[in-house]
Amino acid sequence: MTTFDDQVRVRAERARQVALFRYRLIQDVIDVRLTSRERGRLVTAIAGREHDGPFGEKITVSRQTIDRWCRRDGFAGLVPQPAQVHPRTPAEVLDMAAGLKRENLARTATQIARILRASSGWSPSERTLQRHFERLQLHAPAPSTLAQTEVFSRFEADRPNELWVGDALHGPVVAGRKTYLFAFLDDHSRAVMGHRFGYSEDTVRLAAALRPALASRGVPASIYVDNGSAFVDSWLLRACASLGIKLVHSTPGRPQGRGKIERFFRTVREQFLVELSTPDSQPIGDLAELNRLFTAWVETEYHQRIHTSTGAAPLARWRATLPSPLPTPSPAALREAFLWSAHRTVNNTATVSLHNNIYQVDPILVGRKVELVFDPFDMTDVEVRHHARSYGLAVAFRIGRHAHPKARPEHVAIDPPPVGIDYLHLIGATHAAALGDRVNYAALTATTHPEHEQTPDRTEEQR
């Protein structure tokens, strides 16, 4: 069935529903047994209240409209006549749009228009596509309760890098594991400052998104985040304090001011994640490929399109008033900001313990509380500080753990290749060989199942 046939069928059904609604409304009015006065009171009552329309909407009907319906010739006269219009959009384009929508109902008209322009260089208007999908009853699935987000305010930062907003989004399953997207958005321009998909919603993956953002986009005055476990970890507060960034957490249950990044995540779901689940999309092999594709989408699509709220492309608006060259933290300052630290009291043997590791420190620090500063991925080198003064590197006395427990690797464990040895079958073969050399007493004493017994055809007496 062609798109035109679908449209005709849908329009006919809608017209029938409208006619049935009209008939139910006037069926008492057209009763020939009514007097003129009774009919008038009934029409007045019908025109004076709201009615559930044929498609669930609330409508009111005037007296003149009711009178006009009553003059129609039977039920057929109540059916709306189709408008005599000629489509200006080629049927093959509408067929392609409908196919894209059926392929993934979560695609919006905006996203489908973007796909059509990318593939053929032209697309009907978004409103035309919306009407087309409405006629075909191609509706997007109802959004989940968790995805519905209320926007609380219209606040906007006055300049770029005044405020970054950070949050995490649940991503697709890649290589059999759930992924999470950490992202930071500039509140003034809506440009994406940093992003990273990872396999865990933890501090290490958050740092993987934030550290490159600070290195390339500069240092914001403030960072606004929620109260997730990764955002309330002490390492983030230490990193912000080292770079002079004010860290602000939203009030639990009242996330005002985070509507912009929630809206960005909605765009990510509607324009990027939706394309990963279509039949024509290639499966994502690993995190590197997922991050590469997301970076390409951000830089070529999101950053270059005019934002509806600001009237400018996000990246262009972010660059508009920034100083040139952009001041960025030095590599040494950035490394210092993203070191982790822990406080320990030095015992009488001038040693401290840190996650099953024992370190020898300066004996002058015995009995004092010191700060141990280290790279979470390499705990062999630990710097000892006391009252902001460095006492050099601690001497590794016993190393039981080379990385911090929270510094889990990003790669997926690969199953080792099979060695080709089937232990149980080897045992079975050995047992069978042993049975060939001796009497199998178990077989001699086993009771034969009745259906396996062979009964002779006739006895000697029967013969």
N, C-alpha and C positions, 0 to 999 in steps of 0.2 A: 504493500500500500504506500502511495506516494505521500509527500508532505501535504499536498493540496487536498487529497482525500481525507487525511487525518484532520485537517482544518475544517472541512465540511462536516465530518462526523461530530467533531467537538461542538461546532456552532449549532448544529441541529439539536444536540442533546441539551445544550444550555437554553436554547429557545423553548424546548419542551418543558424544562423546569420552570421557566418564567411563565409560560402559559398555565401550568398547573397552579402556581402561586396565585395568579390573577383569578383563576376560577374559584379556588378555595376562598378568596376574599369576597367574591361577589355572589357566591352560590345561594346565599340566603336572600340577597337583594333582588335577584331575578325571579323569585317565587311569585307566580301569577296570582296567588291568593292574597297577597299583601295589598292593602290600600295605599293610596299615594302618601298619606300622612305616615303610616307605618314604615313605608319604604324610605321616606325622607329622614325619619328619626334613626333608622338603621344605617343609612349612608353617613349621617352626621357622626354617629358613634364610631364607625369604621375610620372616617377621616380624622377623628380627634385623638387617635392613639397610635403608638409605634407597633410595627409588625416585624416578625422575623422574615427577612427576605429569602429568596430562593437559594441564596448562597451563604446564609448565615448572618448577613449584615442587617442592621436595624434601619428600617425605612418608614416613611410616612407617605400617604397617598391623599391627594386632594379630592374634593367632591367632584370637580370637573372630570378628573381622570377616571373616577369610579363610574360616573355617568357614561363616559365614552366607552369604557369596557362593557357596560351593560348593553349598549347599542350594537355591539359586535355580533356577527352571525355565528353563534355556536362556539365550540372550543377552538376550531380552526382559526376563527377571527382573533383569538387572544394570543396566538403565536406571533412573536415579533418577526417582521420581515427582514431578511438579511440585507445589509447595506450593499449597494452595487459599487464595489470598488475593484480596482485592478492593481495587483501587487506591483510595487516598483522594485522590490528586491528580488534578484534572480532566485528561482526555486532551488537551484543547486547549492547556492550559498546558505539558504535556510536549512536545507537538508544536512549540509556539513555542520552547521551550528547545532542542530538537533542531535546529530550523531555525537558531537563532542559533549553535549549535555548528558545524553543517555550513558555515555561511556563513564562519566563520573558526575553524579547529580550534585556533588558539593561544589562544582565549578560555578562561579557567578557569571552573569552576563558580561561584566567588565573583563573577567579573565578570558572568556571565550572570544570576545571582541579582540583582545590582545593576541590570542593564538591565531585568529584569522588574519590579522594584519601581518603577523610574523610569517605566516605560511604563504599568503597570496597577495599581500600588500594592500588589502582593502577589507573593510568590514562594515556591516550596517551599524547604525547607532545602537547604543546599549538599550535604549528604550524599545527599539524595534525588536531586539532579541528578547527582552523581557516579555513583551506582548506575545511573541511567538511561542515562548516556553509556557506562558500562561494558557494559551489556546490548546497546547498539546498536553497540558497538565503535567509538565516536567518540573516538579518542585524539589528543592533541596531538602535533605533530611533535617529533621528538627535538631537544633543545636543542643548539646548536652548542658545540664545545669552548671557544670563546672566551667564551661566556656563562656557563660553569660557574665559580663563584667559591667558594672555600673561606673560611669564616668562622673566624678564628683565635682570637678571644678574646671574653670577655663584659664587657670594660671599658665603663664608662659614666661620662661626666663628671658631677660632683656638682651642677652648677648650670648654668642657661642662660648662653650666651655664654662659657662657659669654654673650649670647644673647638668649632671648626667643621671639618668635613671636606669637601674639595673634590675634584671629579673631572669627567671629560668622558665623554659617551655619544654613540655614533654614532646619528644620527637619520635621518629619512626624506629622500627626494629631493623637493625643492621647486623649482619653476620650472627643472627640469632639472639642479639642482646638489645635491650631498650636503650635509646639515646636521649640525651637532654641538651637543649640549646641554652647557653648563657649568652646574654646580649646586653650591651649598654647603649643607650640612646641619648643624643644631645637634645635637651628639652627645648631649646630655642629653634633649632633647625629641623629636628626629627631625623637627623643623619645618624647612621649606625656607626658608633665609635669603635666598638669591638664586638666580636662574636666568636663562638666556638661550640661545636657539637662534641659531646663526650659521652662515655658510657656510664658515668656516675654524676650525681648531683651533689658534688662535694667541693671542698675548698681548692683542691688541685685543679679541677676543671674550670672553676671560677677564675683562678689566677691565669690559666691559659688563655682566657678571653680578655682579662683586664690588662695584663702586662703588655702585650703588643699594642693595645689601644693607647696606653700612656706613652709608649715609646714613639708612636707615629702621630697621634692626635693631640699631644700635650697633656697638661695636668689641669683637671677641672677644679673649680673652687669647692664644689660639693658633689657628693654622690648620694643618691636617694635609693634605698633598697627596702625590701620587706624583711620579715623576721624568720626566713628560712634558715635551716641549720648552717648552710654554707655562708650566709651573709652575716651571721652573728658570731662567727668564729673569731677568736682573738687575733688571728693572723691578719685579717682584713683591716681591723682597727689599727694594728701596728703598721701595715703598709700605708694606710691613709695618713697616719700621724707622721710617718717618716717623710712624706712628700708634701705635707701641709694641706691635706684635703680634709674637709669636714664631712664626716660620715653620719648620715641621718637615716634612721629606721622609721618606717611607717608605724602608726599605732595599730596594734593587733585588732583585726576585725574592721578597721576603718582605713582602707588603703587610699586615702585621697592623694591626688597628685600623680598617681601611677597609671592614669588612664591612657597616656600617650603610648607607653610601651605595651600596654595590653592591646591597644588598637593596632600597634605594629605586629604583635604576635598574631592577631586576627588576620592581618594581611599575609603573614607568613603561611598560615594555615590555608588561606583561600587561593594563594597564587604560587606557593612553592611546594608545600607538603602535599597538596592535592594532586600535583603532577607526578609525585612519586608512586601513587597508587593506581595509575591508569594502566590498562592492558598494554599500551604501546611503550610504556617507560621501561628502560633497562634496569634490572635489579642493581641496587647499590652494593658494591663489593665490600667496602670498608669505610672507616671513618674519614680517611684522607679524601676519598672521592666525594663523600657527602659534604665535607667542608669546602672542597673545591667548587662543587656545584652551587652551594649556598653563597659563596663569595662572588661567583659569577652573576648570580641573580641579584644580589645586593648592589653590585657596582654597575651593572648594565641596565637593570630594570628599576629597582627601587630608588636608587640615588639620582637617577636621571629624569624621573617623571615629576611633573608638577604636583606638589602636595596640596590636597583640597583645602586644608586649614591655613596654610601659610601663603599659598599662591606662588611658591617657588620650589625649584628642585632642592631636595634636602642637602645634598653635598654643596651645591652652589651657594645656598643660604649660609651654610656653616663657614665657607671660605670667604664670604663677602667682607666681613669686618675683622678678620683675624690679622694680627701683625705679621709682617713678613721680614725675616724668616720666623716660623713658628717656634717659640721656645719649648724645648722638650727636655726631660730629665736626662742627665748623663748616665751612661751605662753603669757606672759605679753606684750612683744614687738609686738607680732602678734595682740593681742587684741587692743593695742593702734593704730596700723597702720590702722585697719579697723573700728575705730570709725569715725563717721561723725561730722562735725563741722559747725557752722554758727556764723556770727558776728552780734552783736546787740549793740545799744547804750542804756545804763541804764538811765531810765527817773528819774524825780524828786522824785518819790515814791519808788525808789530803786527796781524797778521791770523791767523785760524784757518780751517781748512777742515772742513766737516761735511756729508757726503753731497752733494758737488758744489756746495755753497754756500760762499761766501767771506764772512767777517764781519770787520769792523774792531773792535778792542777797545782798551782803555786802553793807551797805550804803556808805562806802568809795569809791565805784565805781560809784557813781552818776555822770552822764555826761560823763563817759568814755566809749570807745568802747571796748567791751569784746568779747572773743571767747567762745561759748557754745559748749561743746564736749559731745556727747551722742551716745548711741546705737540706730540705726534707728528703731529697733523693740521694744525698751523700753525707751520711752521718759519721764518716771517718774523720772529717775536719770540723771541729767544734771550737768556736772562739769563746773565751771566758771574759765576762765583763762584770765590773762591780762599781756601782755609783757612776755609770756612764764612762768608766775608764777601762780600757782594754788591758787584760793580763795575758795576751797572747793565746796561742792555740793549746787546747788541752791535749795531753798525750794519751793516745788510745791504749788502755791497759787490757781490756777484753772487749772484742766486738762481736756481739751476737746478732745484731741487726744493722744492715747497711743503709736502709731507708726507713723513714718514718712510717708507722702503721697506716696513716691516712694517705700516704703517697703511693696509692695503688697504680700499677702500670695501666696504660690505655689499651695495649694490644690484647687480642683474644687468644686464650690458650689454644694451641694447635695440638690435636691428638697425635701421639707418636705413631710412626708408620708401623704396620703389623710385621712381626718377625716370622710369621708363617708356621708357628708351632701351635698345634691343638692338643693341649695337655690331656684332656679327658679322652680324646680318641686314641692317643698313645697308650693310655692305661687300658682302654678297652681292647686294643690289639694285643697288648702283652698278656692280658687275661685269657683271650681266646687261644693264643699260642700255648699257654700253659695247660689249658683244658685238653688240648690234643695229645698231651703226653701222659695223661692219667685218666682214671675213670671219673666221670661226672656223676657223683652220687646224688646231687640235687635233681638231675634230670631223671634218674632212675626212680626216685621216690615221689616225683611230682604226679599229681592226679590229673588225668587227661580230661579236658572239658567235654561234656556230653555231646555237643554238636560236632566235635572233631572225631568221635569214635566211628569206625566203619562197621556197619552191621551187615552180615552176609545176606545175600538175596534169599536163600532158602536153606533150611536145615536138611540133614540127611534123611530124617523121617519124612519130611515134606516131599522129598524127591521120590 
